[in-house]
Amino acid sequence: MLLKKLISKLKVKKVIGDLDINIEKLALNSLDVTKNALFIAVKGIDDDGNKYLLDAKLRGAVAVLTEQESDISITQIIVDDVRVELNKLVYEYFALKNAKIKFIGIVGTNGKTTTSFIIKSILISDGKKVGLIGTSGIYYENKFISPELTTPDTVTLAEIIYDMANYGVEYVVMELSAHAIEQNRCDFIKFDCLIFTNCTEDHLDYFKDMENYSSVKESVFNNLRTKLAVVNIDDSLGLNIIKNNKVECYSYGVDNPSDVFSIDIKCVDDGTVFVMNLFDEILPLKFKYVGKFNVYNCMAGATACYKLGTSVSAIKRGIENIKGLEGRMEFIENYNGAKIFIDYAHTPDGLENTLKELKKITDKRLVVLFGCGGNREKEKRSKMGIIAGKYADFSILTSDNPRYEEPYLIISEIERGIRTKTLNYITIENRYIATGYAIEFLKEGDVLVVAGKGAENYQEIMGVKTKYSDKECIKDIIAKISLSGELI
């Protein structure tokens, strides 16, 4: 595309160089630059794209979109805010105005991934072609792209949506992280529906306080960003969104009067049974994953799909026949009469919800194994220790993704919290060995949940991601015990 046409909708301060050149690629990273590329020099917290202008030029960049002039001998398009203008750029470059896709976005601390899979299952049950973008990866047609971020960067996201449109995808269901909102990564999308699940403590290393974190999440619920909103009225921020009501809004909940609500919620060994009132349509349902919080996720997905025209029968089928929800309160094995689950719970609220719900199906002892990630949110470590001490009968504190921190220092900070509630815990830094200890510790009637990683398939230590899966680890340990009678 001709550069002159490509930037015609941008608010440009100054142009240095020739605009009558053809652009064959957009690149945010200089390593991705190829011949005739437009390099987008974004200033981030830890790095600045302007430092890589020469590298971009040597790799084939013929122009740069930037906020500052330089002496680089390629065309420079100077703007006030690169992130804002980038959204206009990708919309034009990928001709997304021609994409006949409906967009459903999910905002919230917890429940985004589960809700996205519920919606995907419902829409597929209604015969729709669906693309999914989120924490667990990107799915459409027979494609799977491994996840790097919950919400990809602007260029990658636009490229993926463009490809989805070429495959005839009718609905894109995507998780919308607070980081993505704050960094304007998907401002080029006008959502057909935005869902709010909840807002609890997370990412305060980046957002500094809950007020800022909450305001970022709330900021997208207006008629410039979405045609309608589906909101959890039992969450305080959700109630605030509804009260401000800057867009057509529908509520769901259990504790407060709402448009969609559920009653008779019961956790059973193989899932959760409940009755949903969906705009006065009564749906008796069984969801194959445990937990009241999953009832909220089902209501969120059902409400959004119903308001977008999905049949009630497809909604019921989609909820009851859901597939592919890995690492979210996932039952793994029944070992010697004890049940073993894995769950992604990695926030204080997530861990509390998980333990409270599993307690309901525990005949004897509830055992939890978890750790906390390194170089992030130190303040949540002792809180999660307190929660484990309050709800679990025994805890195994171990390593998660320590990144560049010493694992035992992270564990010691969890200990500060758990000691205020109980001394029924042990610390084992190696996660595999800790899991083996937990499994051998189990007796009939116990429940073990290995928390924090869910479906993650790696462990990050000193900047290196090593292959590691809680699910595979559990199965491997049980197989070894079965063969020899003990874990070697």
Secondary structure, 3 states (H helix, E strand, C coil): CEHHHHCCCCCEEEEECCCCCECCEEECCHHHCCCCEEEECCECCCCEHHHHHHHHHHHCEEEEEECCCCCCCCEEEEECCHHHHHHHHHHHHCCHHHCCCEEEEEECCCCHHHHHHHHHHHHHHCCCCEEEEECCEEEECCEEECCCCCCCCHHHHHHHHHHHHHCCCCEEEEECCHHHHHCCCCCCCCECEEEECCCCCCCHHHHCCHHHHHHHHHCCCCCCCECEEEEECCCHHHHHHHHHCCCEEEEEECCCCCCEEEEEEEEECCEEEEEEEECCEEEEEEECCCCHHHHHHHHHHHHHHHHCCCCHHHHHHHHHCCCCCCCCCEEEEEECCEEEEEECCCCHHHHHHHHHHHHCCCCCCEEEEECCCCCCCCHHHHHHHHHHHHHCCEEEECCCCCECCCHHHHHHHHHHHHCCCCCCEEECCCHHHHHHHHHHHCCCCCEEEEECCCCCCEEEECCEEEECCHHHHHHHHHHHHHHHCCCC
